[in-house]
Amino acid sequence: MKKIAIAMLFAGSTLLMADAAADFAKCAACHGANAEKAALGKSAIITGQDAAKTVEQLNGYKAGTLNQHGMGAVMKGQVATMDDAAIKAMADHIAAMK
């Protein structure tokens, strides 16, 4: 039973990472395919950014309390439908980028 639970957790986390990679496509329009661009020439480059920092920022944008570089409204729309698990998966995906 323990092996099944571990396998299910691994499969779930793998699916979340796959979803994050697919979901990053909407981010790539501004941030670049590998998060290598300053979004709209304004933001910091986020490639490899610490996952905890990304989670904090995405939650701030979602709550409407963060407006870095005047991009708060745009980013709020981008993260509005993301739940905590999707935000964490996206943050992990960005952190893993090189």
C-alpha positions in Angstrom: 0.0 0.0 0.0 2.8 2.4 0.9 4.5 1.8 -2.5 1.2 2.6 -4.3 0.8 5.8 -2.4 4.4 6.8 -3.2 3.8 5.9 -6.9 0.7 8.0 -7.0 2.4 11.0 -5.4 5.3 10.7 -8.0 2.8 10.4 -10.8 0.9 13.4 -9.6 3.9 15.5 -9.3 5.1 14.5 -12.7 1.7 15.4 -14.2 1.9 18.8 -12.4 5.3 19.5 -13.9 4.1 18.5 -17.3 1.1 20.8 -16.9 3.5 23.6 -15.7 5.6 23.1 -18.8 2.5 23.3 -21.0 1.1 26.2 -19.0 4.4 28.1 -19.4 3.5 28.6 -23.1 1.3 31.5 -22.1 4.2 33.0 -20.1 6.6 32.5 -23.0 4.9 35.2 -25.1 6.4 37.8 -22.8 9.2 36.0 -20.8 10.6 34.0 -23.7 10.5 30.2 -24.4 13.1 29.7 -21.6 12.2 32.6 -19.5 15.3 34.4 -20.8 13.7 37.7 -21.7 12.7 40.7 -19.6 9.0 40.6 -20.1 7.9 43.5 -22.3 11.3 44.9 -21.7 10.4 45.7 -18.1 10.7 42.7 -15.8 13.7 40.9 -14.4 14.7 37.7 -16.3 13.2 34.8 -14.4 15.2 31.8 -15.7 16.2 29.7 -12.8 14.7 32.1 -10.2 14.2 30.6 -6.8 10.9 28.7 -6.6 10.0 30.3 -3.2 10.4 33.8 -4.7 8.3 32.9 -7.7 5.5 31.5 -5.5 5.6 34.7 -3.4 5.4 36.8 -6.5 2.7 34.8 -8.3 0.6 34.9 -5.1 1.1 38.6 -4.8 0.0 39.1 -8.4 -3.0 36.8 -7.9 -4.0 38.8 -4.8 -3.5 42.1 -6.5 -1.0 43.2 -3.9 2.1 43.1 -6.2 2.6 45.5 -9.1 6.3 45.2 -10.1 7.3 47.2 -13.1 3.6 48.2 -13.6 2.7 44.7 -14.6 0.4 43.9 -11.8 -2.9 43.9 -13.8 -1.4 41.9 -16.6 0.1 39.3 -14.3 -3.1 39.2 -12.1 -5.0 38.1 -15.2 -2.4 35.5 -16.0 -2.4 33.8 -12.6 -6.1 34.3 -11.7 -7.1 30.7 -12.4 -4.0 29.1 -10.9 -4.5 27.2 -7.6 -1.7 26.7 -5.1 -0.6 23.5 -6.7 -0.4 25.0 -10.1 1.6 28.0 -8.8 4.0 25.7 -7.0 4.5 23.6 -10.1 5.0 26.7 -12.2 7.6 28.0 -9.7 9.4 24.7 -9.7 9.4 24.6 -13.5 10.9 28.1 -13.7 13.5 27.3 -11.1 14.6 24.3 -13.1 15.0 26.3 -16.3 18.6 27.0 -17.4 
